[in-house]
Amino acid sequence: MSTDSRPIYERIFETLREEILQRKYDVGDRVPSEKELADEYNVSRITSKKALEMLAEEGIIVRKPGRGSFVAERGGVQSEGLALGERTERSRQTLIGLVMTDFGNTFGTGMIYGMEWASAEHDSFLVLRRSFGVPENEEKAIRAFLDLGVDGIIVFPAQGEFYNAEILKLVIKQFPLVLVDRHLKGVAAASISTDNISAAHMGTDYLLDLGHKQICLLTPPPMDTTAIEDRIEGFVRAHAERGVLVDRSLWLDEITSTLPNSFHSPNIEKDISMIKAHLQNNPQITALFAIEYNIALLAKVAVEQLGLRIPDDISIICFDSPPTTLGGGYQFTHLIQAEEEIGKLAVENVLKLKRGEKVANKVSLAAKLIIGESTGPAK
């Protein structure tokens, strides 16, 4: 049994350093990868990556994304090797991995535009992988990015009760990581999102100003997803501050067809039927607050199938309502999020973290209320 009390990554570092000094690996030779070292020493890739990073910091090796790690010129001579490592680091583009559930015209495309603009502005390169809301896909994407040697990672987390282990590992290791659209409770991971509490508060205030007191909140199951939880909290706060009783029996929180990888016909029809039945059982409802745009679309179909008019009989408000290039496109009254700004700040904060700079743990951007065709005074 070994009595060496040093961290395993230091021992791997020392072993490789000695092998390079003894010319087992000559200048330009490829050294074992993170995976190969992890398998050889029976450790995690985080540990083997740390050892390789220490060698790179000493100027002994040069890490080349997508290719591997190679012995630097005059490897083992710190001053000259470090200078070469610094030149190589400055000469290549910074690589940023982006993991998203999915994106479309409802939410996400604008955020990617912002990221692409900021990446080009700062001479960095963005690589995208979609998880489709599946945590296992998210974990695989993060591991793939680490193997690629990315300098930082941006994650739009998959919906679910728990964050995956790979995200937690990145946080513990203090790897440059930024979450978008939601934050990680109790863990110091940088995040950028909409101020969902204030946005939902604003939308609810608008409905209350129109005289709506019986408002149905339409939402997927919260599942510990902070964006949804915050919107629900803003909805409740607005009622409390106005002295209006929140009737939770009017809420419908079982919408599932809009969840990632669930948007297909059987689920859609089921949710529309559920909304119709809910409205028939609660005729006192005068307004619907849809947590997401796609839920607002379901609500619109349900209301119209019941022979009711929007907004004369029922008003609808939601988050986001993408513009259409077709004439006569329908626009809901909605809270528009600063997607491009979220994307831009996500890239900038990853780059700051890479440089060792401090960033705010949680950044919340204000949304704006856009009045559309779907709201009017309570009947």
N, C-alpha and C positions, 0 to 999 in steps of 0.2 A: 504494500500500500504506500503510495507516494506521500511524503511529508512536506512537499512543496506547497506552501499556503498561498502562493500568488494566484490571481485569477487565471483561469485557463487561457483566456485570450492573450495574456502576457507571455505565457509559456509557448503558445503557438507562434507568437511574434518572434520570440527569442530563437526558437528552433529554425524558423525560416530564415531569419537574419543570419544565423551561423552558416546555414547551408549555402546562402548566397555569397557570404564572405569566403567560404571554402570552395567556391566555384562549382558547386553542384548544379547551380543555375547560373549561366553566364549572361552577359549583357544582351538584352533583347529576348532572352528565353521567357517563355510563359511559365508562371508559377501556378500551383494548384488553385482552383477556383474556390469560392465560398462553399459550394456544395461538396466538392471533393474534400476540403478540409473538415467540413462538418461531419462527413461520413467517416473520415479517417480517425478523428478524435472523439466521435460520438457526442457531438455538441450541436447546438442550434446554429442556424446560419447567422443569426445576430452576433454570436460569439466569434465565428470565423470571419465575418465581415469586419468586426472591430479589429481583429489582428491584422487584416490586410490594410485597413485604414491607417493603423499605426505605422506600418511599413511605408505607405504612401506619404504620410506626414514626415517621415524621416528622409524621404527622397530616395529610398532604396528601390521602390517599385513605382511603376506608372500604371494607373488603372484606366482602361479604355473601354467605355460602355459598349456592350454588344460583342466585345472581342475577348476581354479578360484582363489579367494583370501581368505586367512584364517587368523584368529587371531593368532598372534605369541605367543609363550610361554612368560608368564609375560607381555602380551600385555599392553601397556600404560606405562611401565617402560622403558624409552628411552634407557638407557645404555645397559641393558640386552637384550631388544627386538631388538635393532639395531645390537647387536653382532650376535643374531640368524639370523636376516635378511641377514647380510653379509655372514654368513657361508652358508646359503641356496643359495644365489646368486652365490657364488663361486663354490658350489658343482654341480650345474646343468649346462648342456650345453647351450651356447648361441644359441638362435633360430633366424634364418634369413629367412625372406620371400622373394621369388623371383617371380616377375610377368613378364612373357615374352609374346610377341605376339604369337610366335611359334618358333620352331627350327627344323633344318634338316641338310642335308649334305652341304647345300650351305652356311649358316651362322647361328651361335648360338650354335651348338654342342660343338665346341672348347671352347666357352666362358663358357659353363656349366662345362666342364672339369676343367677349371681354377678355377671356383668357388668351385667345389667339393674338389679340391686339397687344396685350401687355407682354406676351412672350416675344413677339417680334420687336417690340420697343426695347426690351432688355437683352436681346440677342440670345434668347433661350429657345428650347424646342419642346413642344408639347406632344405627349403620346397618350392616346385615349384607349381605355378598355371599358366595356359596359358590363355591369353585373346582372342587369334585368331584375334587380331586387332580391337576388339569391345570395345569401351570406357566403356560401361556399365559393361562388364565382368571385366575390369580392376578395376573399382570402387568396385565391389563386392569382388574381390580378396583382395584388400587392407583392406576393412572392416573386412573380415574374418580373415586376419592375425592379425589385431589389437585385435579382440576378442580372438584370440588364445594366445595373449600376447607376440608376437615376440619382439625381442630386436632391430631389424632394418629391413629395407625393401630395396630391389634392384628392380628397375623397368626398363624394356625395354618398353618405352611408345608405345601405339597403335598409328598408323599413323592417323593423323587428324589435323585439324586446331587449336584445343584447347586442352590443358591439362585438365584432369578431376579434379573436385573439391577436390577429396580425396588427390591427390598429393599436391595441393596448401595448404590444411589443414596441411599436414605433414610438409611442408616447414615453414608455419607460426608458428607451434608448436615447430619447431626445433627438430623434431623426426629424429633419424638416418636414412637418406634416401640418396641413390645414384642412379642416372639415368645412364643407359648405352646406347651407340650408338648415343645419341643426348643430347642436353642441353636445359634448360628451359630459354628462353629469358627474361631478366629483373628481374629474381627471383634468389635468392642466394641458389640454390639447387646444391649440388655437382654432377658432372657428369664425366664420363670416356668414351671416344670414340676414334675412329680413327681421325687423323688429315686429314679430308676429303678434305680440300682445297688443301693442299700440295700433297696429293695422286693423286687427279684429275689433278692437275698441272703437276705432273710427267708423268702421262699417256698421257696427251695431248702433252707434250714436245716430248715424244717418237714418237708419230705419226707425228708431225711436222718435226722431224729429218729424218723421212722416206720419206719426201716430200709430205705428205698429207696436202692439204689446204682446201679441200671441205669435212668437217667432219660432219656427222650427229650425233647429240646427242640424244640418246634414253632414255627416262625417264618416270616414272609415273608423274601425276600431282604433283608438289611440295607440295601443301597443307600445307605450313608453317612447313614442316618437315625439321629440321635443317640439318640432314645428307645429304638429297638430295640437299637442298639449297647450302650447302657448296661445294658439288661436282660440281654443276653448276658454282659456283663462281670460283673454281679452273680452270675449263675448260675455262672460259672467261678470267681470268687473264693470263693464258699461251698464249693465242692468242695476248692479248694486249702487253705483254712484248716482243713478237717476231715480233710485227708490222704486224700481220696477221688479216685481217678483219674477224669478226665473222658474219657469215650469218645465222641469226636466222630462216630464211625461211627453212633451211635444218633440223631444229630440229623437233623431234616428241615427244611431251610430253603428250601423251594421252594413254600410255600403262597402262592398268588396271588389266590384268589377273594375274599379279604377286603380287598384293596387298594381304595382309593377308585375308584369307577366300574367295579369289576370283579365286584361281587357279583351274579352271575346264575347260572342253573341249570347250564349246561355246565361252567363253571369249578368250581362247587361239587361236582358229581359227580366231576369229575376229581380234585380234592383229596381227597375222601373215599376214592376208590379207591386213591390214592397212600398215604394213611395206613394203610389196611387192608393193602396189600402190604408196607409197611414193618414193621408189627407182625407179620405172618406170617413175614417174613424175619428178625426179631429177637425171638424168643419170650422172651428173657431180660428184656425191658423190663417193669418193674412200675409205672412212673409216667410221666405225660406232663405237661410244663410248657408250657402254651400261652401265648405272648407276648400274645395278645389274646383277648377273650371269644368273638368269632365263630369263632376257630380252635378254642376249646374245644368249641363246639357241633359243629363238623365232627368233632372227635375223638370226641365222645360217640356220634355216629351211627356212625362207623367201628367203634368198640369193640363197640357193641351189634349191628351187622350181623355181626360175627365170632362172636357168641354168647357174648361175655365179659361179666362183670358188673363194674359200678362201685359201690363201690371194692374189692370182694372180689378181683377178678383184676387190675384196673388202676386206679390212682388218677389223678385229673386235677386240676391247679391252674391258675389263669389270673389275668390282670389284669382286674378288674371283673367283676361279675355282677349286672346290673341287677335291682332288685326287681320283683316282679310283683304286680298287684292281684288276680290270680286265685288261688283256693285251690289248694294243692298244687303251686305253681310250683317248678321245680327251681332250686336254688342251688348253684353250684360253690363249693368252697373258693377264695378269691380275695384278691387285693391290691386294696383299694379306694382310689382316688385322691381327693384333696381338691379335686374339680372346682370347687365353688362358691368356695372360697378362691382357687384359681388365677385364676378369672374376676374376682373382686373385686380382687385385687392387680394384675391386668393393667390394669384401668381406673385404679386409684389411681396406678400408676406412670406411665402415659401423662400423667395430669394433672400429676404432679410434674415430668416432663420438659418439659411445656409451660410450666410456671412457671420453668424454668431450674434446677430442683433436681436434685441427684445422686441416682441410684438404684443399687442393686446390679446389677452386670452379669449375675449369674446367681443366681436364687432357686430353691431346690429344696425342695419340701414333702414331708414324710414320708407314706407310705402306711400303711394298717393291714391286718393279716391277719384275714380273716373265715373262720371254719371253717364249711364247708358240708357237703353230702352226698357229695361226690365224692372224698374222701380217706380212707384207712384204712391200717393197718399193712401192710408188704410181706408178701406171701405166702411 
